[in-house]
Amino acid sequence: MGHGGRYVTLSSLGVGGGGMPGGQWQQERCGNGEFEHMGAERFNQKIGWKYFGTELKLAREEKGLSQQQLGALIFVSGSYVGQFESATRKPQLDVAERIDVALDTKGRFTRMCQELIDSSPFSDNFAIVAELEQQAISICEYGGQLFPGLLQTEAYTRAIYLACQPLIPKEELDQLVAARLARPKLLAGPTTPLLWVIIDESAIRRPLGGPATMAGQLRHVAELAENGLIILQVVPFSAGGHALQEGNMRIMAFADAPPLAYVEGPFASQLIDDPAMVAKCGMLYDLVRASALPREASLALVKAAAEEYAREQ
């Protein structure tokens, strides 16, 4: 795969970050690794990444190049070129620029890439993750001290942003909240992925936004679990230390592409595709799963906490 068996850089994946060392990018973060792009409305569906991939394949074949040959010219593997063409991977802007140079397409792919990036409701860095979760057949996520973005209510999302950006203008806050709340729609779609979420008990006990907000958030999550839309487990305080106590992580599996892991800490996040590293992430997730309460006990804990918060209102 050409990544030396280490964390892949976002540049080599063709996503986010502008090639920062070690596959990391650094941006202002406010919960669940989402660095929403201010002011953008939605993806440009008229052009779309599938159109980008189709045009790339045509241009490459017109030049008589194989995927491996083009990959060598733009400093990615041939398999990544194939994934760009099938729209299972999205090239970052500097990769699109190298494609234009290699294929002598006079800025065509750079312009398409820039248009798609600018029209995303998320920043460059999280946009690829938001797209990948739409394609995943399963998502296993450890949310740590916060409920993951896919499970958040509007009030809970607002409380998260206000906690870390207390002076944010209302218009900007509304844009951020709208972008995040658009993501859970995939849970109601025809191709809903299997979503397995593990949270720390601290996500339940910390009264983020106050009792009313927490009661609503916990009831929402309980309803998702009871309706069979998610598998929910809680790591109780009594479990002590566990394998992912230093950060959050998700593992995404796909029908026609290898799995990916996405890990995040306070200031940096990494998208990982190296098979050995993804396997290690899977082992960490399994260790956390072993520390968590069973599904029935987890749901009972969430529902009991929701009622406690409701009584405090």
C-alpha positions as CSV (number, residue, x, y, z in Angstrom):
1,M,0.0,0.0,0.0
2,G,3.0,2.2,0.1
3,H,2.5,3.6,3.6
4,G,5.2,1.7,5.4
5,G,2.9,-0.1,7.7
6,R,2.2,3.1,9.6
7,Y,-0.7,5.5,10.0
8,V,-1.5,6.8,6.5
9,T,-1.3,10.5,5.9
10,L,-4.4,12.2,4.7
11,S,-2.5,13.4,1.6
12,S,-1.8,9.8,0.7
13,L,-5.4,8.9,1.2
14,G,-6.3,11.9,-0.9
15,V,-8.3,13.6,1.8
16,G,-8.1,16.4,4.3
17,G,-5.2,17.9,6.1
18,G,-2.8,19.1,3.4
19,G,-0.3,16.4,4.2
20,M,0.5,17.0,7.8
21,P,2.9,14.5,9.4
22,G,1.7,11.2,10.7
23,G,-1.8,11.4,9.1
24,Q,-2.8,14.1,11.5
25,W,-4.6,17.5,11.0
26,Q,-5.1,20.1,13.6
27,Q,-8.2,22.3,13.7
28,E,-10.6,23.8,16.2
29,R,-12.5,20.9,17.5
30,C,-15.8,20.8,19.3
31,G,-17.0,17.3,20.0
32,N,-16.9,14.0,18.0
33,G,-14.1,15.1,15.7
34,E,-16.3,17.2,13.5
35,F,-14.8,20.4,12.1
36,E,-17.8,21.8,10.4
37,H,-17.3,24.2,7.5
38,M,-18.9,27.5,8.2
39,G,-21.3,29.0,5.7
40,A,-21.4,26.1,3.2
41,E,-24.8,24.6,2.5
42,R,-24.5,21.1,1.1
43,F,-22.6,18.8,-1.4
44,N,-22.9,19.7,-5.0
45,Q,-24.9,16.8,-6.3
46,K,-24.9,18.1,-9.9
47,I,-21.2,17.4,-10.3
48,G,-20.6,14.8,-7.6
49,W,-17.7,12.6,-6.8
50,K,-19.0,9.8,-9.1
51,Y,-18.8,12.2,-12.0
52,F,-15.3,13.2,-11.0
53,G,-14.3,9.5,-10.9
54,T,-15.9,8.8,-14.3
55,E,-14.1,11.7,-15.9
56,L,-10.8,10.7,-14.3
57,K,-11.1,7.2,-15.7
58,L,-11.8,8.5,-19.2
59,A,-8.9,11.0,-19.1
60,R,-6.5,8.3,-17.8
61,E,-7.5,5.9,-20.5
62,E,-7.2,8.5,-23.2
63,K,-3.5,9.0,-22.1
64,G,-3.0,5.2,-22.3
65,L,-2.1,4.9,-18.6
66,S,-2.9,2.2,-16.2
67,Q,-4.1,3.0,-12.6
68,Q,-0.6,2.0,-11.4
69,Q,1.1,4.2,-13.9
70,L,-1.0,7.2,-13.0
71,G,-0.6,6.5,-9.3
72,A,3.2,6.7,-9.7
73,L,2.9,10.1,-11.3
74,I,0.7,11.6,-8.6
75,F,2.4,9.8,-5.6
76,V,-0.4,7.5,-4.6
77,S,-0.9,3.7,-5.1
78,G,-2.7,2.4,-8.2
79,S,-5.4,1.0,-5.9
80,Y,-6.2,4.6,-4.7
81,V,-6.6,5.7,-8.3
82,G,-9.1,2.9,-8.7
83,Q,-10.9,4.1,-5.6
84,F,-10.9,7.7,-6.8
85,E,-12.5,6.4,-10.1
86,S,-15.2,4.4,-8.2
87,A,-15.8,7.3,-5.8
88,T,-15.0,5.2,-2.7
89,R,-12.1,7.6,-2.0
90,K,-12.2,11.3,-2.6
91,P,-9.0,13.1,-3.7
92,Q,-7.7,16.1,-1.8
93,L,-7.1,19.3,-3.7
94,D,-3.3,18.8,-4.0
95,V,-3.9,15.3,-5.5
96,A,-6.3,16.8,-8.0
97,E,-3.7,19.3,-9.0
98,R,-1.2,16.6,-9.6
99,I,-3.7,14.7,-11.7
100,D,-4.1,17.8,-13.9
101,V,-0.4,17.9,-14.4
102,A,0.0,14.2,-15.1
103,L,-3.0,14.1,-17.6
104,D,-2.5,17.6,-19.0
105,T,-6.1,18.5,-18.3
106,K,-5.6,22.2,-17.7
107,G,-6.9,22.5,-14.2
108,R,-10.2,20.6,-14.9
109,F,-9.9,18.2,-12.0
110,T,-8.7,20.9,-9.7
111,R,-11.7,23.0,-10.4
112,M,-14.1,20.1,-9.9
113,C,-12.4,19.1,-6.6
114,Q,-12.5,22.7,-5.3
115,E,-16.2,23.0,-6.2
116,L,-17.0,19.8,-4.3
117,I,-14.9,20.8,-1.3
118,D,-16.4,24.3,-1.1
119,S,-20.0,23.0,-1.3
120,S,-19.6,20.6,1.6
121,P,-21.3,21.4,4.9
122,F,-18.2,20.2,6.7
123,S,-14.6,21.3,6.7
124,D,-12.2,19.6,4.2
125,N,-11.0,17.3,7.0
126,F,-14.3,15.9,8.2
127,A,-16.1,15.9,4.9
128,I,-14.5,12.6,3.8
129,V,-15.5,10.9,7.1
130,A,-19.1,12.2,6.7
131,E,-19.2,10.7,3.2
132,L,-17.7,7.4,4.2
133,E,-20.3,6.9,6.9
134,Q,-22.9,7.2,4.2
135,Q,-21.3,4.3,2.3
136,A,-20.5,2.1,5.3
137,I,-22.4,-1.2,5.9
138,S,-21.4,-1.1,9.6
139,I,-20.0,1.5,12.0
140,C,-18.5,0.5,15.4
141,E,-17.9,3.7,17.4
142,Y,-16.6,4.4,20.9
143,G,-17.9,7.9,21.8
144,G,-16.1,8.4,25.1
145,Q,-17.5,11.2,27.2
146,L,-19.9,12.5,24.6
147,F,-22.7,10.8,22.6
148,P,-21.5,10.6,19.0
149,G,-22.8,13.1,16.5
150,L,-25.1,10.5,14.8
151,L,-27.0,10.2,18.1
152,Q,-27.2,13.8,19.2
153,T,-30.4,15.9,19.7
154,E,-30.4,19.5,18.7
155,A,-30.3,20.8,22.3
156,Y,-27.4,18.5,23.2
157,T,-25.4,19.6,20.1
158,R,-25.9,23.2,20.9
159,A,-24.7,22.6,24.5
160,I,-21.5,21.0,23.2
161,Y,-20.7,23.9,20.9
162,L,-21.5,26.5,23.6
163,A,-19.3,24.7,26.1
164,C,-16.2,25.1,24.0
165,Q,-17.2,28.3,22.1
166,P,-19.3,30.3,24.6
167,L,-19.1,33.5,22.5
168,I,-20.0,32.1,19.2
169,P,-22.4,34.2,17.2
170,K,-25.9,32.7,16.9
171,E,-25.9,32.5,13.1
172,E,-22.6,30.5,13.2
173,L,-23.9,28.3,15.9
174,D,-27.1,27.6,13.9
175,Q,-25.0,26.6,10.9
176,L,-22.9,24.2,12.9
177,V,-25.9,22.6,14.5
178,A,-27.7,22.2,11.2
179,A,-24.6,20.6,9.6
180,R,-24.3,18.0,12.4
181,L,-28.0,17.3,12.6
182,A,-28.1,16.4,8.9
183,R,-25.9,13.4,9.5
184,P,-28.3,11.2,11.5
185,K,-30.6,11.1,8.5
186,L,-28.7,8.0,7.4
187,L,-30.3,6.1,10.3
188,A,-33.6,6.5,8.6
189,G,-32.4,5.7,5.1
190,P,-33.0,2.6,3.0
191,T,-29.4,1.5,3.4
192,T,-29.0,2.1,7.1
193,P,-25.6,0.8,8.4
194,L,-25.3,-1.4,11.4
195,L,-24.4,1.1,14.1
196,W,-22.8,-0.2,17.2
197,V,-22.0,2.5,19.8
198,I,-20.2,2.2,23.1
199,I,-20.1,5.2,25.4
200,D,-18.5,5.9,28.8
201,E,-20.8,6.3,31.8
202,S,-19.5,9.8,32.1
203,A,-21.4,10.7,29.0
204,I,-24.6,9.9,30.9
205,R,-23.7,11.4,34.2
206,R,-22.3,14.8,33.1
207,P,-25.3,17.2,32.9
208,L,-24.3,18.8,29.6
209,G,-26.8,21.6,28.9
210,G,-28.8,20.9,32.1
211,P,-31.4,18.3,33.2
212,A,-33.9,19.0,30.4
213,T,-31.3,18.6,27.6
214,M,-29.9,15.4,29.2
215,A,-33.3,13.9,29.7
216,G,-34.1,14.5,26.0
217,Q,-30.8,13.2,24.8
218,L,-30.9,10.0,26.9
219,R,-34.5,9.3,25.9
220,H,-33.6,9.8,22.2
221,V,-30.7,7.3,22.4
222,A,-32.9,4.8,24.3
223,E,-35.6,5.1,21.6
224,L,-33.0,4.4,18.9
225,A,-31.8,1.3,20.7
226,E,-35.4,0.1,21.5
227,N,-36.3,0.5,17.8
228,G,-33.4,-1.6,16.7
229,L,-31.6,1.3,14.9
230,I,-28.5,1.0,17.0
231,I,-26.7,-1.4,19.3
232,L,-25.8,0.5,22.5
233,Q,-23.5,-0.4,25.3
234,V,-22.1,1.6,28.3
235,V,-18.8,1.2,29.9
236,P,-19.6,1.7,33.6
237,F,-17.4,3.5,36.1
238,S,-17.0,0.1,37.9
239,A,-15.1,-1.3,35.0
240,G,-12.1,0.9,35.9
241,G,-9.6,1.6,33.1
242,H,-10.2,0.4,29.6
243,A,-8.5,0.3,26.2
244,L,-9.9,3.5,24.7
245,Q,-10.0,5.8,27.7
246,E,-7.6,8.3,26.0
247,G,-9.7,9.0,23.0
248,N,-12.6,8.2,20.6
249,M,-12.6,5.8,17.7
250,R,-14.8,4.4,15.0
251,I,-14.3,1.5,12.6
252,M,-16.2,1.6,9.3
253,A,-16.7,-1.5,7.1
254,F,-17.7,-1.4,3.4
255,A,-19.3,-3.8,0.9
256,D,-16.7,-3.1,-1.8
257,A,-13.7,-1.6,0.0
258,P,-11.4,-2.5,2.9
259,P,-12.3,-1.2,6.4
260,L,-11.1,2.1,7.8
261,A,-10.5,3.3,11.3
262,Y,-10.9,6.9,12.4
263,V,-9.4,7.9,15.8
264,E,-9.4,11.2,17.5
265,G,-8.0,13.1,20.5
266,P,-8.3,16.6,21.8
267,F,-6.4,18.3,19.0
268,A,-5.8,15.9,16.2
269,S,-7.5,13.1,14.3
270,Q,-6.3,10.3,12.0
271,L,-7.9,8.3,9.3
272,I,-6.2,4.9,9.0
273,D,-6.4,2.4,6.2
274,D,-3.3,0.2,6.9
275,P,-4.7,-3.3,7.4
276,A,-2.5,-4.1,10.4
277,M,-3.3,-0.8,12.1
278,V,-7.1,-1.2,11.4
279,A,-6.9,-4.7,12.9
280,K,-5.2,-3.3,16.1
281,C,-8.0,-0.7,16.3
282,G,-10.5,-3.6,16.0
283,M,-8.8,-5.4,18.9
284,L,-9.0,-2.2,21.0
285,Y,-12.7,-1.9,20.3
286,D,-13.3,-5.5,21.2
287,L,-11.5,-5.0,24.5
288,V,-13.8,-2.0,25.3
289,R,-16.8,-4.0,24.3
290,A,-15.7,-6.7,26.7
291,S,-15.6,-4.0,29.5
292,A,-19.1,-2.7,28.7
293,L,-22.4,-3.7,30.2
294,P,-24.6,-6.0,28.2
295,R,-27.1,-4.3,25.9
296,E,-30.1,-4.8,28.2
297,A,-28.3,-3.5,31.2
298,S,-26.9,-0.5,29.2
299,L,-30.3,0.4,28.0
300,A,-31.7,0.2,31.5
301,L,-29.0,2.5,32.8
302,V,-29.7,5.1,30.1
303,K,-33.4,5.0,30.8
304,A,-33.0,5.3,34.5
305,A,-30.6,8.2,34.1
306,A,-33.2,9.9,31.8
307,E,-35.9,9.7,34.5
308,E,-33.5,11.0,37.1
309,Y,-32.8,14.1,35.0
310,A,-36.5,14.5,34.2
311,R,-37.3,14.7,38.0
312,E,-34.7,17.4,38.4
313,Q,-36.4,19.8,35.9
